């Protein structure tokens, strides 16, 4: 049982991990091993204290050097589901379950809204994990949406199982070449069905009958990842302590709203870590 699981490796996640490490708390940190792509691609950062005019790449290198100096590891698995389990949380990442007393959501701002029907049919024909659910679709017809080339090995895994795959890559020059994979430049906008998903409506207006839909994205909307989490206008609702509406669940960074600034994210990650430490201390007192 970990003290905390942090989801997201941007500035907020790093700040949270750093402070938990300093206080000798046991935690897992899930996300991209290269930390934040958004940070690295930023041309200049002019308002980060004491680092005037630093490039995004330079800021990333400073973060990463500090991370390595503190011996903080990143677990490169994608979290797809978080479930409250009494006084702790169960976290599903790449088909493995981890348990922690608290969670810190540092997942950044949502880039896109869920498809129509996505939440309704999640677990009923809609999946975010090829290795978790692929075997349910042996010999079936499936649709797969992916927003990054890194998911192509999962598309190929599904192609080995399914009769046919309608593949909708949201990036140029996809590299999947299989006889049973149909690559389309169209993309899904709605998932339909009755008891389970059975149809995908595309931007062009065309409809395709399927037995299942896989949505492979870099991030999953927090309200889908964690049921009953209060979200308003796409942002996780928190108080000054970075507490969400769920006990033991905290959020920090762009996912909590504007301004989308690195300094703000780092500050919120720091607050979240210290509130987590206090929460754990209070819980330990009650157990004695």
N, C-alpha and C positions, 0 to 999 in steps of 0.2 A: 504494500500500500504506500503510494507516494504522498507527500504532503501537498503537492500541486502538480497539475498538468497545464502547461502553457501552450496555447495554440496560436501560431503565427510568429515569424522570425523577423519582423520589421523592427523599427526603433523601440516601439512600446514593448514588444516581446523581449527584446534584448535587455531593456532597462529592468523589466520585471525579473528576468532570469538572473541578471547580475546581482540584484539586491537579495534574492533568495539564496544565491550562492554565498554571498558575504555572511549571511545569517545561518549558514550550514543547514539549510532545509533541503530535503530530498525531493527532487522534481524531475519531470521529463519535459523536454522542450521540442515540440513538433513543428516542422516546417521545412522550407527550402534551405539546403545546406549553404547556398550562396546568400543567405539572409534575404534582403529585399531587392527584387529586380527594380522596383520603383525608385529606390534610393540610388542605385547604380546608374540609372538612365537619366538622372537629373543633371542638367548642364552645370548649374551653379546654385549654391545655397548661400544666400547673403545674410540670413537672419538667425544663424545658429551661433549662440554666444561663444566668443573667443576663437571662432574659426571663420573669419570673414572671407568670402569669395571662394570657399572650398568647393570643389566639384563633388557631385554625388558619388563618384567612384572613390574619391579621396575620403569622404565620410564613411563609406562602406569599409574601406581598408582600415580606418581607425577603429571602427566598431569590431571588425573581425580580429584585428590584432589584440584588442582588449579581451575579446571572447576567448581566444586561444591562451592568452596569458593567465586567465582565470580558470582555464581548463573546463570550460562549459561546453558540453556536447549538444549537437543538434541531431534529433532523430528524424530522418528524412522519410516520414510516412504521412499520408494524408488522412486527417481525421474526418470521418464521414458521419459520425453519430456520437452524441453525448447523452447519457441517460442517468438521471438522479436515481440513487439506490440507497434510500434511507439517509444516513449521515455522511454519505460520500457520493462520488460519481464514477460511472463506468464509461470509458472512452473507447470507441471502436476506431482503429487506425489500420488500414490495409489488412483487414480480416483478423486482427488480433485485438483482444480486449485488455485494457489497462485500467487500474483503479487508483483514484486519488481522493484525498479529503476535500480538495478545492480545485477549481479550474479558473484559468485566466484567459479570456478571449481577447486576442490581440491580432485580429484577422484582417485589419485594413478595411477600407471602404468597399462596399459591394459594387462591382463593375456593371452588373446587369441584373434585372429583375428575373425571378423564376419564370419559366414558361407557363402559359395557362394550362392548368391541369396537372402541373408537376407535383405540387404538394398533395393534391387529392389522391394521386395514384402512386405516391412514393410507397414502396413495399408491396405494391399491387401491380407489378409490371414495369415500374420505374425504379432504376437502381443507379447508384453513384460508384459502384465498385465491381469491376469485371471479374476479379478473382473470387470475390465473395459470392456472386450470384450467377456467374457464367454457366455453371453446370445445370442450372434450371432450364437452359435454353438450347440444349443439345437437339440438333435437327430442326430448330425453329427459325423463324424470320424475325430479325431484330433491326432496330435503328440505333445508330451510335452517333452522338454528337461529341466532338472533342475541341477544346479551344487552345491546344498547344501540341506541338509535335511529340513531346515527351510521353504522351498517352498512346502513341502508335503501337507500342508493344502490346498494350491491352486490347487494342482493336484486332491485332493479329491473333491474340489468344482467343478472343471471341469468335473470330473467323474459323478457327480450328474446330469450334464446337457447333456453331450455327449452320443451318442450311444456306442462309444468305444474310448479308449485312448491307444495309443502306447506311453509308458513311458520310457524315456531314462535318467536314473539318472547317473550323473558323479561322483558318490561316492559309497562306498560299503554298503551293507545291507540296501537297501531302505525299508521303513516301510509301503508303500501303499499296501493294500490288498483289492481289489475290483474285482468283477466278470467281469466287463467290462474294466479292466485295464490290459494291457499286458506289463509286465516289461521286458526290453531287456538289455543285456550287450553290444549290439552294440550301435552305436551312429551316429547321422546325420552329414553329411559333406556338403550337398548341398540341397537347396530348389529350386524346379522347378515349372513352371507354364506358363500360358499365360496372361490372364487378371488378374488372381489371383493365389496364390500358390495352387497347387493341388497334389504335389508329393515330397516325401523326399527320397533322396539317402543316404544310410548308408555306413559306412566305409567298410563293408563286400562286398559292391557292390549291395546289394539288394535294390530295390525300393519299397516304400510303398505309395499307393494312400491315400490322406487325403483331408479333407475340410478346414483344418486350422492347423497352427503350433504355439505353444506357447514356447517361449524361456525365461526361468526363471533363471536369473543370479544375482549374487551379485552386478555386475556393468554393465553398458551399455557403449559402446564406445562413447566418447565425440562427435565425428563427426556424429554419429547416433542420439544422444540425442539432439544436437543443429545443425540444418542444416546451411550450409555455413561457419561453423567454419573451419579455416585453420589448418590442421593437416599434419605433415610430419613424415614419418617413425614411425607412431603410437604415436607421441607426439604432444601436442598442441603448436603451434607456438606463442611465446610471446616476447615482448621486455623487456628492463630493468625495466620497470614499471609494469611488469606482465600483460600488456594489450594484449588481443587477437586482431584479425582483426575486431571484432565486438564492436561497442561503448558500454561502460558500462559492458562489459564482461571481466573478469580477470581469470587467471589460476595460480596455484602455486603447488609446490611439484613434486612428481615423474611423474605426467602426463605431465610436461613440458620438461622432458628429464633428462639425466644423469648429475651429479652423483646422484644415488639413496641413498641419505644420509638424516638422520633426521635433522641435523643442517641446511642443505640447504633448506629442506622443510619448517622448521620453519621460516627461514629468508625470503623466498619467500612469505609465508603467511602474514608476517609482512608488507612487501612492498605492497602487494596487498591491504591490509586493509587501509593503509595510502593513497594509490592512489585512492581507492574508496571514502574515506572521502574527498579528494581534488576534485574528479570528482563531487560529490554531492554538494559541496560548490559552484563550478563553475556553476552548473546547477541552483542552487537556485538564484545566482546573475542574471542570464539571465532572470529568471522569474519575477524579481522585476522591 
